[in-house]
Amino acid sequence: MSKNTESRLRTLAVAAALLSAHSVHAYQEAPELAEKAARGELPPVEERLPDSPAVVEPVESIGTYGGTWRRLSIGNRDIQLDNRMGYEPLVRWDRTGRSVVPGLAESWEILDEGRTYVFHLRKGLKWSDAHPLTSEDFLFVYEDWLCNKEITPIFPSWLKVGGEPVEVSAPDPHTVVYRFSLPYGIFLEALAFRGYSVVLPKHYLKQFHPRYVDKGEVERMAEERGLTPWPRLLGRLANFNENPDLPTWRPWKISVPPPARRMIAERNPYYWKKEPQ
């Protein structure tokens, strides 16, 4: 097949993908993602979104795809892909900063006079590497991170009531339960403020955790990278601003990390939100 024929077929495939995106039952997407889907590098957009994507209402009007967003950063701590440019907690503040609205959790119930909070995740959520995002990823943070004193010597105070740490369970892949010993009336607000820190990709990070891998092997990996003791290695690999291999659920994923002079973040093709149209 000639190069011209290959180029023409590729153009037709992209055009077909873009055309199908405008059909009544299909989603639209950024042209560069449509091109990847047409080439078979990504599944169709309908397969990448959860069953009920969050809807983002525009401030003024719906924008156009494309372009480059340039920012000035004084260091890796100033990138803020994990909160400032990636504010995507379990529940979140609305634009007024007065009300808590759904985020990764589509809905929730408050039981036992404020002692128990039950969150229902959106079904079909995916990490940026296409792996399912489930309640196991929240349980991983609780059991393998916060309750491990080598990683977290002091349990976070915002997850304690009356001096007692929260208990977290995952009765099914789409449900996360937080239980406190006493009523915690502002837990939703606390989650809206800090909730981006309660979920991590278990399927990726467990390969560096002694609960799932021989501790000697983890210590060897940490020594090879100059990140001893081993919790330093795990902390570095769990940093969304520094590790391009770390899957994310946020809109942007670092692809050229610091200390590069020009750091680059690219769109997450499995981002779980859409515009009204």
C-alpha positions as CSV (number, residue, x, y, z in Angstrom):
1,M,0.0,0.0,0.0
2,S,1.4,3.4,-0.9
3,K,2.0,6.2,1.6
4,N,-0.6,8.3,0.0
5,T,-3.2,5.6,0.2
6,E,-2.3,4.9,3.9
7,S,-2.6,8.7,4.6
8,R,-6.0,8.9,2.9
9,L,-7.4,5.9,4.7
10,R,-6.1,7.3,8.0
11,T,-7.8,10.6,7.2
12,L,-11.0,8.9,6.4
13,A,-10.9,6.9,9.6
14,V,-10.4,10.1,11.6
15,A,-13.2,11.8,9.7
16,A,-15.6,8.9,10.4
17,A,-14.7,9.0,14.1
18,L,-15.4,12.7,14.3
19,L,-18.6,12.3,12.3
20,S,-19.9,9.6,14.6
21,A,-19.1,11.8,17.6
22,H,-21.8,14.2,16.4
23,S,-24.5,11.5,16.2
24,V,-27.4,11.7,18.7
25,H,-26.2,8.7,20.8
26,A,-22.5,9.4,20.8
27,Y,-20.3,11.8,22.7
28,Q,-18.0,14.4,21.2
29,E,-14.3,14.5,22.2
30,A,-11.1,16.4,21.5
31,P,-9.9,15.8,17.9
32,E,-6.5,14.4,19.1
33,L,-8.4,11.8,21.2
34,A,-10.7,11.0,18.3
35,E,-7.7,10.4,16.1
36,K,-6.2,8.0,18.7
37,A,-9.6,6.2,18.9
38,A,-9.7,5.9,15.1
39,R,-6.2,4.4,15.0
40,G,-7.2,1.9,17.7
41,E,-4.9,3.4,20.3
42,L,-7.9,4.2,22.5
43,P,-11.3,2.6,23.0
44,P,-14.3,4.7,21.8
45,V,-15.2,7.6,24.1
46,E,-18.4,5.9,25.1
47,E,-16.4,3.1,26.6
48,R,-14.0,5.4,28.4
49,L,-16.6,7.3,30.3
50,P,-18.4,6.1,33.4
51,D,-22.1,5.2,33.3
52,S,-23.1,8.6,34.6
53,P,-20.4,11.2,33.9
54,A,-20.4,14.3,36.0
55,V,-21.8,17.3,34.0
56,V,-19.8,20.6,34.1
57,E,-21.9,23.6,33.4
58,P,-19.8,26.3,31.7
59,V,-19.3,29.7,33.4
60,E,-20.0,31.6,30.2
61,S,-20.2,29.3,27.2
62,I,-18.8,26.0,26.0
63,G,-15.3,26.4,24.7
64,T,-13.5,24.9,21.7
65,Y,-11.1,22.0,21.7
66,G,-7.3,22.4,21.3
67,G,-4.6,24.8,22.2
68,T,-1.8,24.9,24.8
69,W,-2.2,26.2,28.3
70,R,1.1,27.7,29.5
71,R,1.9,28.3,33.2
72,L,4.9,29.5,35.1
73,S,6.1,27.2,37.9
74,I,8.9,27.9,40.4
75,G,9.3,24.2,41.2
76,N,7.7,20.8,41.4
77,R,5.6,21.8,44.5
78,D,4.1,24.6,42.5
79,I,2.8,22.4,39.6
80,Q,-0.3,21.4,41.7
81,L,-1.7,18.8,39.3
82,D,-3.0,17.0,42.4
83,N,-5.1,19.9,43.8
84,R,-5.0,23.3,42.2
85,M,-5.2,22.0,38.6
86,G,-6.7,18.7,39.7
87,Y,-9.3,19.5,42.3
88,E,-11.3,16.3,42.0
89,P,-12.2,14.9,45.5
90,L,-14.7,12.4,46.5
91,V,-17.2,15.3,47.0
92,R,-16.4,18.9,46.2
93,W,-17.3,22.5,46.8
94,D,-19.6,24.2,44.3
95,R,-18.5,27.4,42.6
96,T,-19.8,29.5,45.4
97,G,-17.8,27.6,48.1
98,R,-21.0,27.3,50.1
99,S,-22.4,23.8,49.2
100,V,-20.9,20.4,48.9
101,V,-21.8,18.6,45.6
102,P,-21.0,15.2,44.0
103,G,-17.5,14.4,42.7
104,L,-16.2,10.9,42.3
105,A,-19.1,10.0,44.5
106,E,-22.4,10.3,42.7
107,S,-24.4,10.2,45.9
108,W,-24.1,9.5,49.6
109,E,-26.1,8.8,52.8
110,I,-25.4,10.1,56.3
111,L,-26.4,7.5,59.0
112,D,-26.2,7.0,62.8
113,E,-26.7,10.7,63.6
114,G,-23.6,11.6,61.6
115,R,-21.4,8.7,62.6
116,T,-21.5,6.8,59.3
117,Y,-21.1,8.2,55.8
118,V,-21.8,5.9,52.8
119,F,-20.5,7.1,49.4
120,H,-21.7,5.6,46.1
121,L,-19.0,5.9,43.4
122,R,-19.9,6.5,39.8
123,K,-19.9,3.1,38.1
124,G,-17.4,2.7,35.3
125,L,-14.8,5.1,36.6
126,K,-11.3,4.4,35.2
127,W,-7.8,5.5,35.9
128,S,-5.8,7.1,33.1
129,D,-4.3,3.7,32.2
130,A,-7.9,2.3,31.7
131,H,-7.8,0.2,34.9
132,P,-11.1,0.4,36.9
133,L,-11.3,2.9,39.7
134,T,-13.2,1.2,42.6
135,S,-13.6,1.3,46.4
136,E,-10.5,-0.9,46.7
137,D,-8.5,2.2,45.8
138,F,-9.9,4.0,48.8
139,L,-9.4,1.0,51.0
140,F,-5.8,0.8,49.9
141,V,-5.2,4.4,51.2
142,Y,-6.8,3.5,54.6
143,E,-5.4,0.1,55.2
144,D,-2.0,0.2,53.5
145,W,-1.1,3.8,53.8
146,L,-2.8,5.6,56.8
147,C,-2.8,2.5,59.1
148,N,0.8,1.6,58.3
149,K,2.9,3.4,60.8
150,E,6.1,3.2,58.7
151,I,4.3,5.3,56.1
152,T,2.1,7.4,58.3
153,P,3.5,7.6,61.9
154,I,0.7,10.0,62.9
155,F,-2.8,9.3,61.8
156,P,-4.4,12.4,60.1
157,S,-6.3,14.5,62.7
158,W,-9.0,15.4,60.2
159,L,-10.0,11.7,60.1
160,K,-10.3,11.4,63.8
161,V,-13.2,12.2,66.1
162,G,-12.9,12.1,69.9
163,G,-9.3,10.9,69.4
164,E,-10.5,7.8,67.6
165,P,-9.5,7.1,63.9
166,V,-12.1,6.5,61.3
167,E,-12.9,3.0,60.1
168,V,-13.2,2.5,56.4
169,S,-14.8,-0.4,54.6
170,A,-15.7,-1.3,51.0
171,P,-18.8,-3.6,50.9
172,D,-18.8,-3.6,47.1
173,P,-16.7,-2.1,44.3
174,H,-18.8,1.0,44.1
175,T,-19.4,1.8,47.8
176,V,-17.1,3.3,50.4
177,V,-18.1,3.6,54.1
178,Y,-16.5,5.8,56.7
179,R,-17.5,5.1,60.3
180,F,-16.6,7.4,63.2
181,S,-17.0,6.7,67.0
182,L,-18.9,10.0,67.4
183,P,-21.0,12.2,65.1
184,Y,-18.8,14.2,62.6
185,G,-21.0,16.9,61.4
186,I,-18.6,18.6,59.0
187,F,-17.1,15.4,57.4
188,L,-18.5,16.3,54.0
189,E,-16.9,19.7,54.2
190,A,-13.6,18.2,55.4
191,L,-13.7,15.8,52.4
192,A,-14.4,18.7,50.0
193,F,-11.3,20.3,51.4
194,R,-9.0,17.3,51.7
195,G,-10.8,14.5,49.9
196,Y,-8.3,14.2,47.0
197,S,-5.9,12.4,49.5
198,V,-8.2,9.4,50.2
199,V,-7.7,7.6,47.0
200,L,-4.7,6.2,45.2
201,P,-4.2,3.6,42.4
202,K,-3.8,0.3,44.3
203,H,-3.0,-1.7,41.1
204,Y,0.1,0.4,40.4
205,L,1.4,1.2,43.9
206,K,1.0,-2.3,45.4
207,Q,4.0,-3.4,43.4
208,F,6.1,-1.2,45.7
209,H,4.4,-2.0,49.0
210,P,5.7,-4.7,51.4
211,R,2.2,-6.1,52.0
212,Y,2.0,-7.2,48.4
213,V,5.7,-7.6,47.5
214,D,8.6,-9.1,49.5
215,K,9.9,-6.4,51.8
216,G,13.5,-7.2,50.8
217,E,12.7,-6.5,47.2
218,V,11.0,-3.2,48.0
219,E,14.0,-2.2,50.1
220,R,16.3,-3.1,47.2
221,M,14.2,-1.0,44.8
222,A,14.4,1.9,47.2
223,E,18.2,1.6,47.6
224,E,18.6,1.5,43.8
225,R,16.8,4.8,43.5
226,G,18.4,6.4,46.5
227,L,15.1,6.6,48.3
228,T,15.6,4.9,51.6
229,P,13.9,3.9,53.8
230,W,11.3,2.3,51.5
231,P,8.4,4.6,52.5
232,R,10.3,7.4,50.7
233,L,10.2,5.4,47.5
234,L,6.4,4.8,47.9
235,G,5.8,8.5,48.6
236,R,7.8,9.6,45.6
237,L,6.0,7.2,43.3
238,A,2.6,8.3,44.6
239,N,3.3,11.9,43.8
240,F,1.1,13.0,40.8
241,N,3.4,16.0,40.2
242,E,6.5,14.0,39.8
243,N,5.8,10.4,38.5
244,P,4.6,10.2,34.9
245,D,3.9,6.4,35.4
246,L,1.3,7.0,38.2
247,P,-2.2,6.6,36.9
248,T,-4.6,9.5,37.7
249,W,-8.3,10.2,37.7
250,R,-7.7,14.0,37.2
251,P,-8.0,15.9,34.0
252,W,-4.2,16.3,33.6
253,K,-1.4,13.8,33.8
254,I,2.3,14.8,34.0
255,S,4.3,13.4,31.0
256,V,7.5,15.4,31.3
257,P,8.2,15.7,35.1
258,P,10.6,17.9,37.0
259,P,13.4,18.8,37.1
260,A,12.8,19.4,33.4
261,R,13.0,23.1,32.5
262,R,9.8,22.6,30.5
263,M,7.4,20.3,32.3
264,I,4.5,19.0,30.3
265,A,1.1,17.6,31.4
266,E,-1.4,16.0,28.9
267,R,-5.1,15.4,29.0
268,N,-6.4,12.2,30.6
269,P,-8.4,10.3,28.0
270,Y,-10.4,8.6,30.7
271,Y,-11.5,11.8,32.4
272,W,-15.0,11.2,33.8
273,K,-16.7,14.6,33.2
274,K,-18.6,16.1,30.2
275,E,-20.2,19.3,29.1
276,P,-24.0,19.7,28.8
277,Q,-23.7,19.1,25.0
